Amino acid sequence: MAVRKPLRVVAPNEAPPAPKRPKTVTEAAKNGTPRELLVAMRDRVAVAVENPNTAARDLASLTKRLREIALDIESIDLRAREEGSDAEDVAADEAWNAAAL
């Protein structure tokens, strides 16, 4: 997962970096991470859910799949935080104290 860079002061004439364009489903499937693929799938399914021309019979399964994908992304993000690649908000382990038992 991505490593966070420390914050720094912005130079007076410095422009912010251009935002990254999200990968398409095809791009993510070919050369993306599993998370990037899930994000691309989530975005694609969300477009279909919001489309007023989506058949009512398809809406329930699309909505269910959208929820499942969102939970999968959340799971990947949680695992990354717990494993330390994004551990700023995860409490450090406490020292073992046998007398506490």
C-alpha positions as CSV (number, residue, x, y, z in Angstrom):
1,M,0.0,0.0,0.0
2,A,1.0,3.6,-0.3
3,V,3.4,5.1,2.2
4,R,2.4,8.5,3.6
5,K,5.0,11.3,3.0
6,P,5.6,13.7,5.8
7,L,4.0,17.1,5.5
8,R,6.2,20.0,4.4
9,V,5.9,23.8,3.8
10,V,4.7,24.7,0.3
11,A,7.0,27.0,-1.7
12,P,5.5,30.4,-2.6
13,N,5.2,29.7,-6.3
14,E,4.6,25.9,-6.0
15,A,1.5,24.5,-7.7
16,P,-0.3,21.4,-6.3
17,P,0.4,18.1,-8.1
18,A,-2.2,17.2,-10.7
19,P,-4.7,14.7,-9.3
20,K,-4.3,11.1,-10.5
21,R,-6.9,9.9,-13.0
22,P,-8.6,6.7,-11.6
23,K,-7.9,3.6,-13.6
24,T,-10.6,2.1,-15.8
25,V,-11.7,-1.5,-15.0
26,T,-9.6,-2.7,-17.9
27,E,-6.5,-0.8,-16.9
28,A,-6.8,-2.0,-13.3
29,A,-7.4,-5.6,-14.3
30,K,-4.3,-5.5,-16.5
31,N,-1.8,-3.7,-14.3
32,G,-3.4,-2.5,-11.1
33,T,-3.5,-3.7,-7.5
34,P,-6.5,-5.6,-6.2
35,R,-7.7,-2.5,-4.5
36,E,-7.4,-0.4,-7.7
37,L,-9.5,-3.1,-9.5
38,L,-12.2,-2.9,-6.8
39,V,-12.3,0.9,-6.9
40,A,-12.7,0.8,-10.7
41,M,-15.4,-1.8,-10.4
42,R,-17.2,0.2,-7.6
43,D,-17.1,3.3,-9.8
44,R,-18.5,1.4,-12.8
45,V,-21.3,-0.3,-10.8
46,A,-22.2,3.0,-9.2
47,V,-22.7,4.6,-12.6
48,A,-25.1,1.8,-13.6
49,V,-27.0,2.1,-10.3
50,E,-27.5,5.9,-10.8
51,N,-28.5,5.5,-14.4
52,P,-32.2,6.0,-14.7
53,N,-32.3,3.6,-17.7
54,T,-31.0,0.7,-15.6
55,A,-33.7,-2.0,-15.5
56,A,-35.5,-2.3,-12.2
57,R,-34.8,-6.1,-12.3
58,D,-31.0,-5.3,-12.4
59,L,-31.0,-2.6,-9.7
60,A,-31.2,-4.9,-6.7
61,S,-28.3,-7.1,-7.8
62,L,-26.2,-4.1,-8.8
63,T,-26.9,-2.4,-5.4
64,K,-25.9,-5.6,-3.5
65,R,-22.7,-5.9,-5.5
66,L,-21.9,-2.3,-4.9
67,R,-22.2,-2.8,-1.2
68,E,-20.0,-5.9,-1.3
69,I,-17.3,-4.1,-3.3
70,A,-17.4,-1.2,-0.8
71,L,-16.9,-3.7,2.1
72,D,-14.0,-5.4,0.3
73,I,-12.3,-2.0,-0.2
74,E,-12.9,-1.2,3.5
75,S,-11.4,-4.6,4.4
76,I,-8.3,-4.0,2.4
77,D,-7.8,-0.5,3.9
78,L,-8.3,-1.8,7.4
79,R,-5.8,-4.6,6.9
80,A,-3.3,-2.1,5.5
81,R,-3.7,0.1,8.6
82,E,-3.4,-2.9,11.0
83,E,-0.3,-4.1,9.2
84,G,1.4,-0.8,9.6
85,S,1.5,0.6,6.0
86,D,-0.9,3.3,7.2
87,A,-0.6,3.0,10.9
88,E,-0.9,6.6,12.1
89,D,-4.3,5.9,13.8
90,V,-3.5,2.5,15.1
91,A,-2.4,2.3,18.8
92,A,1.0,0.8,19.5
93,D,1.2,-2.5,21.3
94,E,1.6,-2.1,25.1
95,A,4.5,-3.7,27.0
96,W,3.7,-7.1,28.5
97,N,3.1,-7.1,32.2
98,A,2.7,-10.6,33.7
99,A,1.8,-9.1,37.1
100,A,-1.4,-7.7,35.6
101,L,-2.8,-11.2,35.4
